[in-house]
Amino acid sequence: MVDILHRIAVEHHTTDDVYRALTTIEGLTGWWTEDTTGGTGRGEEIAFRFPQGGFDMKVLESEPGERVLWEVVGGTPEWIGTTIHWDLRQEDEWAVVLFKHEGWKEPVEFMHHCSTKWASFLLSLKALIEDGKGRPAPDDVYVDNWK
């Protein structure tokens, strides 16, 4: 199995600020996709919809200021059964985010695309928290001919 790994740090904010952006519908619609519904508590499911399709995530863990863990339970076959980790830690005035999309069966071309899209959405998350405005879908960055 292979994983997508990224690291960002949000300046002059706390892990609680990042946690809110990952665990509220308002936060999620501010950086990932404007079409987000569902429940964000442990055991609940969140539906993320994009112009090209969408994903359903079950919240497995939610530790304030520390960690969020989702399991992909609906969407494109390559994603189903994978997990998305958000591990948070504070380093002085920086809130560090260690991101992992774990459990890909093989490094197919779609994984290359998703890795780049995750990077663009992580920058959107950083911008939302630092500047008050992210770039969620449908206004996200086009990274290739798949969008």
N, C-alpha and C positions, 0 to 999 in steps of 0.2 A: 504494500500500500504506500501511497505517496501523499504528501500534505502541502498545502499552501501556507506560507509563513510570512508575516509582516510585522513591523514594529513602527509605531509612531509615538510622539510625545506631545502633549498639549500644554502650552506654556501659560503660566499664571492662573492655572485652574487645578482643581483637585480631582481625585478619582471619583468622588461623589458626583461631580459635574458630568464626567464621562458616563458613569453608571446611569444617571438620569436619561442621557441621550440614547442609551442602549435598552432601557427598560420601561419607557413610556411611549405611547403611540405618538404623542407630540414630538418627542425626541427622534424617534425612528423616521417619521415623515419629514423631518428637517434635514436628514442627511442621506437616507438610502432610497426610499421611494415614497412619493406622496400618497400612493394607494396602499396603505397599511391598515389592517384591521385585526381585531381579535383581542385576546388577553395576554398580558405580559408577565403574569405571575407563574411561579413554579407549577408545572403540570399543565399549564394552559398552552394554547396554540396561537401563533401569530401568522397571518396571511400577508405575504408581500407580493404585490402585483406590479408588473412592468408591461410596457407595450408589447413585448415579445412573449410574455408568459408570466410565470410566477413560482413561488416557493412557499411551503408551509413549514413552520418551525415549531417544534415542541420545546418549551422551556424546561430543561432538566435541572439546572442550578441557577441560583440568583442570590449572590452574596453581596450586599451593599458595599460599594467602594472597592471590591476585591475581584469578583468573578461573575461572568454570565456564561452559560453553556446552553446551546441549542442543538437539537437533533433535527435533521431535515426529514420530514415525514411525507412531503408531497412536492411534486415538481418534476424537473427533468431527471431521467433515470440515473445519470451520473452523480447527482447530488443526493438522492434518496439513501438514507442510512449513514450519511456522513455527519460529522459534528462540527459545530462552529464554536470556538473558544475565544473568550474575551478575558484575558487575565490583566488585572490593573494593579499598579503600584505607584506610590508617590516617591519622587526623587526631587527634594527641595521644591522649587516652584513648578515642577513638571509633573504632569500625570502621564505615566507611561502605559501604553496599551500594547500588549503582546497578543497578536491575532493568529489564530490557527484554524484553517479549514481542513479538518483531518478525515482520513479514511477513503480517499479516492482509490479506486481499484487499480487504475493505471494512468499514466500521464498522457491522456489523449489530448488532441489539439484544443478541445473545448476547455480543458484545464488551463492551458496557456492563456486563453482569453479571460477566463474567470479570475486568474491571478492578477492580471492587469486591471480588470474591473474592480476587484476588491481593493487594489491599491488606490484607484481613483476615488472609491467611496470612503476609504479611510481618510483620505485628504479632505473629502467633503465633511466627514465627522469632525475632523480637526478644525476646519473653517467654521462650522456651525458653533462649536464651543468657544473658539477664540474670537471670532468676528460676528457671530450672531446670524450667519447665513451660510448654509451648505448648498450643495448642488445635487439634490435628490432627483431620481427619475421622475418625470420624463425630461428634465433639464440637465441630466448628467453629461459627463464628458464622453464623446464618441471616441473609442480607442482603436477601432478597426471597422471593417465592413459588416461585422455582426452587431455593432453598436457598442 
